[in-house]
Amino acid sequence: MRFRHRAAAGFATLLLPLAGLVGLASPAQAATTATATYAKTQDWGTGFEGKWTVKNTGTTTISSWTVEWDFPSGTSVTSAWDADVTSSGTHWTARNKSYNGSLAPGASVSFGFNGAGSGSPSNCKLNNDSCDGTTVPGDASPSAPGTPTASGVTDTSVKLAWSAATDDKGVKNYDVLRDGTKVATVTTTSYTDTGLTAGTDYSYTVQARDTAGQTGPVSAAVAVHTTGGTTPPPTTGSKVKLGYFTEWGIYGRNYNVKNLVTSGSAAKITHINYAFGNVTNGQCAIGDSYADYDKAFTADQSVSGVADTWDQPLRGNFNQLRQLKAKYPNIKVLWSFGGWTWSGGFAQAAANPTAFAQSCYNLVEDPRWADVFDGIDIDWEYPNACGLSCDTSGAAAYRNLMQALRAKFGTGNLVTAATTADGSSGGKIDAADYAGAAQYVDWYNVMTYDFFGAWAAQGPTAPHSPLTSYSGIPTAGFTTADAMAKFKAKGVPANKLLIGIGFYGRGWTGVTQDAPGGTATGAAAGTYEQGIEDYKVLKTSCPATGTIAGTAYAHCGSNWWSYDTPATIAGKMTWARNQGLGGAFFWEFSGDTSNGELVSAISNNL
């Protein structure tokens, strides 16, 4: 349907059900040929989405239409679609587009806009006549109540209180919403919620209803963590704890944003990289529009426990991430662009970094999902070097690209990048000006994994994520320690370097030798790809039989795998702390166990 591409709400703390958000404009004298009605389809406190519907109630075709209304001072239209909207002071005028001006008898057309402020329209006119065909007076929706405050928090209850909403006809009652779901309707400005689970995070908002039955915008959210439980409230500290969430994981892997909650991982991280946006024609572009913002999740798949509807402005992973951030306000989400498959577009982007940065900003800050993202991550594999294809942009291209991104995104957004971990002499770290670019980024995600794998089909077998070197390592410099040492030697601050952990193993088959360095006949079978398997599978199908260079390996039957375990991750986190690194990141959530044991190992030891 055409409406799915239109601008939707930004800066929401919680996705709201559409029911109860509609308010009609104040009517004047009855119109004889047409009506115009107004609906507030979404509200996020500091702004809202509005929609006007023009209907031909007469017997002859209308060739064009103009809707006029007044907003109170402080309320304005920031963007619009399907109409040309202009203003003079507080008076606003919307005129039809060339394609939707003609209305046959009984036909209707809608146009929408994003607004700032909290006011409602008044003094509506349609083609210089009244907007409403009835003589029944309407009234404005109530304002948003004040942000709730929480007190008396116990293992199973919390007392909430808020300042009253205002309404021209009077406020009738308030709906109390827990994690987006109504749990009570009260006539006072306080409520005690009971029957909660100990040691659990909740998010509360409040919404007012007036005497005419109209509901206004919800308040801002307050986060509550009940006492007790088996784990204390999350404390993230100063280290970055970042995980990649893949847009395609919702398909065959059936791994949804909600799994971050049910696994306990959401309470133990600070950042999420959403992978991936595309880079094509020198611009940032959508990767998978269906997964990103269109797929409808059922109630049991949704973070809020509420099913998506066909007509809500934003669905898909973006809406689920919005709900996750409402539940865990400390989490920041970055949109990652590129990756192994889509890095070929960076060469064209580097030719005009300013235009590239502008395209990325326009996409990340799209009003439909601007509140979801806190910055951008660039995964260029690899500048001035070879990955899936070879790049010849020159050593300075990377620095110029990151400089342009920082200039456009400013200091209020995060700008980060995934980088090579090739610490060999004359290797990929030496190919681009990572040191010069470091002043423009908040941190580098150094991909300290995939050093070795079954692309070398006959071996030798080797751990794919060695922390340090060891006797017999196939390539000198292919270790975490070598990579970090090289970055620091070039002048990249240690606190801008994150150690990378793979939540998967890489393996060979046809192997007879238990220790690393054995020969093989090819890649071991994997669930989704030859030579690679999730940790959650390997921990039981091929348990570790030894460790080498800070990483576990396993020899079972004729297969040989290497992967990180909670124990080796603990060792790597201790090493990262001792090196003064900025934190850790991992690829990616779905490889972990259902109770998030690898995320726990990072969080507990970093």
N, C-alpha and C positions, 0 to 999 in steps of 0.2 A: 504494500500500500504506500502511496506517495508520502503520507505524513511522517513516515518513520525516519526520514532523513532530516527533518526540521530540527531547529535548535530547541533544546530542552533545558531543564533547570540546572543552574550551577550553584556552587557554594552551599549545597544541602548537607545538613548533618545527618539526615536519615531519610530514606525514601518513604514517601507516604502513599497510602491508598488514595485513589482519586475520589472515591466516594466521600462526600462531605466537604469538598473543597470548592464547590461551585457557589458563586454569588451573583445575583442579577443586578444590572445597573439600575439606578433610580429611574422610573418611568416618568414621562410627562403626559401630554395629551395623547389620546389614541391615534395611531397612524392608520390610514385607510388602505395603503398599498404595500407596506413593507414594515418589518420589525428588525431591530438589531438588539441582540442580547449578549451579555458579557459573562464569562466564566473565568474564575481564577483556577487554573488546572493544576498548579503546583506552587508551593511557597517554601522558601528556605530561610526565612527570618529577615535577611538583609535584602532580599529580592524575591521575585516571583515570575511565573509564566502566566500570561493572560490570553484569552481567546474571545474574539467577537464572532458572532454568527449572524449573517444578514439573510433574511428570508423574504421572498416575494409572496405576500399574502393577497395580492390583487388578482386581476383577471387579464392583465396585459404584461408583456415582457418589459423588464427594466433593462435599459441599455448600459447604465453605469451607476455606481453608488459611491457615496462619501459619508463616512461616519466621523462625527466630532464629539469630543467629550472634554471635561476638565478633570485634572488630577490636583490634589492638594499639593502645596509646596513641599518639596522633598521626595515626591514620587515622580518617576519619569520612565519613558521607554528607552531601553538601551539597544535593542535590535528587534527587527521584525521580519516576517516572511508572509508572502502572498498578499501584500498590500504595501503601498508607499506611505510611510508615516512621517509626518512633519509636526513641528510645534511652534507656537508663539507664546512664550511665557509658560503658563500652566495649561494652556489650551492646546489640545492635540487633535490632529486631523489625519484620517486614513483614507486613501483613495485606491480604488481597485487597480489591479494590474491589467495589462492588455488582454490576458487570457481568461480573466474571471469576472469581467464587468457585466456581462449579459446574464440575466436571470429570468427564466421562463416562469409563468405562474406556478406557485407551489414549490419552486426550487429554492435551495439555500446554498450559501458559500461561507466558509470560515477563513479568517486570517488570525495569526497569532503574533505574540511578541514576548520578549523578556523584559522585565521591568526592575527598577531599583526602588527601594522604599517600601512602604506598607499601605499606602492609600488606596482607595477605591474610586472608580470613575463616577462622575455626576454630570448633570446637564447634557445628557446625550441627545444628539440630533442625527437623523439619517436623511440625507438629501434635503437638508434644511427643514425637516419636519420632525415629529416625535419619533423616538426610537422604539417605543413599546406600543403594541396594539391594544393593551388593556388599560383599565383605569384603576387597577389595584396598586396602591403604592407599595414599593419595596423598601428595603433598607440595606445598609452596608453590612458586610461581615464583621464579626468582632476582631479586635486586634490580637496579636500573639501575647499569651501570658508571659510573665517574667521567667527567666531560667530557673528551674527547680533547684532548691538546695537540699542536701541530704544530711540527716542527723540520726542518731540512735541506731547506727548500723550494727546488726548482730549477725549470727550465723545464718539466720533464716528470714530477717526482716529489715526494713529501712523506712524511716519517716521522711516524707517529701513535703516541701512547702514552696509556694510560689506567689509572686505578686499578681494581683487581679488583672484580667484583660478589660478593655473598654469597648462599649458598643452603644450606638445611638438609641437603641430600644431596650438595652439591658441584657446582661449575661445571665443565661439560664443555668448552665452547669459546665463542668470540665471533664474531658476524657483524659485519663492517665494512660500513657503508652509505655510499655516495657519492651525494648528492642523492636519498636515499631508496631507492636500488637497491643490493642486496647485491653487493659486489665481491670479498669474500673471507670465509672462515671460518678462524679461527686458534685455537690452544690457548694462546697467550701473550697478554700485555697490550700488545702493540705490533705494528705492521704498517707496511710501506713500500709505498705505492701508486705504481705506475709507469704509463707510457704516457699521461700527461696532456698537455693542450694548453697551450702557453706563453701567458702573459698571460690566464689564464682563472680565473673564480671557481668554487669548489667548496664544498660543505657536507658535513661528515662527522659521523656518529653511530655508536654501537656498542651492540650488544644481546647479552646473555648467554644461554646455553642450559645447563640443568642436566643431570644424568645420566639424568633421566627423559624428556628430550627437550622439556621445557617452556622456552619463551623468556620472558624478562621484559621490562620496559619499556626503551625505548631511552634512551640518555644524552642530555644536552643536546648541541647542535650546536656544532662549531667551523668557522668560515669560513676558507678557504684561498684565496689568490690566487697562482697560479704566476708565476714570474719570466719575463722576456722578453716576446715578443709585439710587436705593432705599436703598442700603446698602453700607457701606464703604468697601475698600479692606480688606480682611481677615487679622486679626492679632491674631495669635494663642497663644502668650504669652509663658510662661515657663511651663505651665501645659500640661500633656499628655491628649489628647482627642482621644480615640481609639475606633473603632467599629469593630465588627466581620462581615466578609463577608463569607457566606456559599457557598461552591461549588455547592450544590444541589439546591440552591435558583433559579437557572436559569431554572429549570424544571417547576414543578407545580406552584410555586410562580411567575414565569416569572419576577424575579428580577435580572437585569443584572448590571454589573459595571457601565454602562451608567446612571443608575438610581441615582447613587451617585452625578452625575453632574446635572441632571434635577431637583433633589430635593433640590439642593443647599447645600447638606451635605458635599460634597468634599471640599468646601471652608472653612469649620468650624471644620475640624478634623486635627489631626497631624499624626495618625497612623491607619493602617488597619491590623487586624489579619485575614489571609486567613485560613478557617477551612473546612476540616481537612486533614492533612496527616495521613496515617496509621502508626501504630507501630506493627510490626509482625516479628517473628523470631529474636527478639533482634535488629531490625534495623528500621530506618525510611523508609517508602515506600509511593508510590503514593496512593492517596485515590480514585479518580475517574479520570482516564486518559482522558476520553472523555471530561468531563467538564473542567479539568485542562488545557489541551493544544491541544485538537483536534477539539472541536466543532467550526463550522464556523458560525460566526455572520453576520447577514445582515447589510446593511448600516444603517438602522434606529435603530438597536440594538447596534451599535458600538460607542465607545467613539469618535473616529476620524470621524465618518460619512462615512467611507469607508468600503465596504463589504470585508470579508475575501475571499481569493481565495483557490482553492483546493491544490495548490502547494506551498503555502507560508510556510516558515520553522516553524513558531509558530502561533497557533491559540488559541482558548479557553479563559478561564478566565485569564490565565497568560498574554496573549497578550493584553487583555483589560486592565489589571492592568498596563502593560507597557505604554499603551496609556494614562491612567489616570495620571501616574507619569510625563509624558511629559507635560501634561496640568497643573498639580499641583505639581511642583518640590519639595515642602516642605513635601509632604506626604511620610512617610516611610511604607513599607509593610513587615510584618513578616509572615512566614509560621508556622501555629499552628499544632502540632502533638498530636494525642491522642483523647481527648474528652471522653464522657460517653461510647460510644460504643467501641472505640479502645484503651482504657486504659489497657486492659488485657495484652497487649504485653510489658508493662513496666517492669514487673517482670524479664523477660528474659533479657531485655536491662540492667537492674540494675546489673545483674550478670557479665557483661563485659561493663562497662560504656565507656571505651575508644573506643571499637569497635562500640558501638552504636553511639557515637559522630562522629566518622569517617563516618559512613553510612549516618548520617544526613547531614554532611557537603558536602559529595559527591552529595547528592540529591539537597540540597538547592542551591549549587554553580554549578549545572549542566550548561554547557555553553549555553544550549538552553534558559535558563531563569535566569541566575545568576544576571542580571541587575534588575530583577523584585523585588528581595527580599533583605531586609536590615538586616535580622537576623532570629532567630528561637524562637518560643514560645512553651513551653511544657505544655500540659494540661493533667496531670496525676491525674485521679480521682479513687482512692486516694492512695498515698504512705503509706504503712504499715497500711492500713485501708480498709474498704469495700465500694465499689460503686456498679457497675453492677456485679462485682466479688470481692473477697477479696484478698488483697495482704499481704504477710508476709515477705517482703524483709528486714525488720528491719528499725529502725529509721534513721540510717546513710546512707541508700541507696540513698535517695533523694539528700542529700548534695553531695555525690560522683558523682551522675549523672550530677548535675549542674556544678560541678567543671570540669568534663571532657568536657562538652559542651563549657564552657568558654575557656578552654585551647585550644580546637580545633578551635573555631570560632574567638578567639582573641578579642582584644579591638575594632576593626573596625566594628564589627557586634553587633547588639543587641541580648541579650539572656534574655528572660523573661519567666514567668510561670503563669498559672492560678492556683489558690489555693482554698482550702476549706475556708469557712467562719464560720466553726463550732467553736464558742467560748465557748462551754460548758466545764465544768470541766472534764478532761480526754477524751475530744473529739478529732476530727481529727487533729486540729492544734497541739495538744499535741503528736500525733502519729509519727510525722516525724521531722527531724531537719531542719525546715524552717529557723531558725535563722542562723544556720551554712551555709546554702545554700545562704543566702541573699547576702553575699559578692561577689558571682559569677553572680548575676542577675542584670539587670538594673531596673526591678520593678516586683512586683507581681500584677496580676489581681485577686483581692480577690472577689470571686463569692458571693456577698452579695445579693443573691436572691434565690428562690427555697427553702426557709427555711420550708415553709408549703405548702401543696397542697392536691389534691383529691386522692393521693395514700392512704391517711387516709379517706376512702370513707364516713364514717359517721361523719366526722369532728373531732374536732370543727373547724368551719371556722376561718381562721386567715390570716392576710396579708402575702404574700409570700416573701416580702422584707422589713421587719420592720427596720427602722433606729435605734430605741431605744426600750427598753423593755416597757411593759405596763401590767397593772393588768389583769391577766387571760391568759397571753401568754402560749401556750401549752408546750414549752420547754425552760427552762432558758438557756441563752447564745446564743440563735438563733437570734441574731440581728447584724446589721452592727457595732454598737458601741462596742459590746462585742468582735467581731472578731478583729477589729482594735486595741482595747485596749490589747488584748492578744498577738497579733503579736508584738506590741511595747514593751510590758513588757518582751518579750523574747529577745529583742534587735534588731528587724528589724526596720531600720530607717523609720520614717513616710513618707519621700519623696520617698520611694520605695514601697509604698502601694497605689493602685488605688481602688477607690470605684466602685462597679459594679451596673449597672442599667439594668433591664430587660425591653425590648420594647414589653412586652406582659403581660397578666394577667393569674392568675390561679383561677379556680372556681369550685364550687359545685352546684348541683341541689337538689331539695327537701328541700330547706331552707325556713323557715318562719320568722326567726329573722333577723332584719336589722343590728344590731350591731354584731361585731365579737363574736365568741364563740358559735354560733348556731349549731344545728345538721343538718345532710344532709343525703341524700340517695345514693349519688354517684357523679361522675364527671359530670360537665356541658358539654354540647356538644361544640365541637370546630371544626374549619374548617379543620385542619390537624390532630388533636390529641385530644382525650377526656381530658377535664379539663384544656385546654390551648387555648388562643386566642390572636391574635395580638392586640396591642393598637389601630391601625387604625380602627379596627372593633369595639372594645369595646367602644370607645369614643362616638359613636352614638348609638350602639345597646344596651348598658347598661351603661349610664353615671354615673359618681361617685355620691354617695349619702352621703359620709362622709369621714373622714380621721382618721387614727389611727397610732400612732408611726411613723409619717412622711410619710405614704403611703396612697393612696386613696383606698376606697372600694366602691362597688356598689351592691345594692340589687334590682333586677328587676324581677318581677314575682316570680318564685321559684328558680331563679339562684342567686348566690352570688359570686362576683368576687373581686379580689384585683389587683391593678396595679398602676404604676406611671404615673402621668400626668405632663405637663409642670410646674405646680405650685409645686407639691411635689418634682420634680427634682430640681427646683430652691432652695428649702429648703435643699435638700441633698448636692447640690454643695456648698452652704454657709457653711454647717457643715464640708464638706471636706476641704475647704479653712481654716477654723478656726482650724482644726486638723493638718494642715501642710501636708496634703496628696499630693502625686505626681500628682494626676489628677483623671480622671474617664475613665471608659470603659463601653461598653454596648453590649448586645446580643439581637438582631442583626439588621442590617440595614433594612431588609424587613418588620419588624413590625411597622416601623414608617409611618407617613402619607406621601403623595406624595410630600408635600412641606417641609418635614423634621422637623416637629415642635419639636420633642423630642431632636434631635441633636442640634437644635437651643437653646433649654433650657439648655442643658449641656454647649454649647459654650458660651452663653451669661452670664451665672452665675458662671462659673468656673474661 
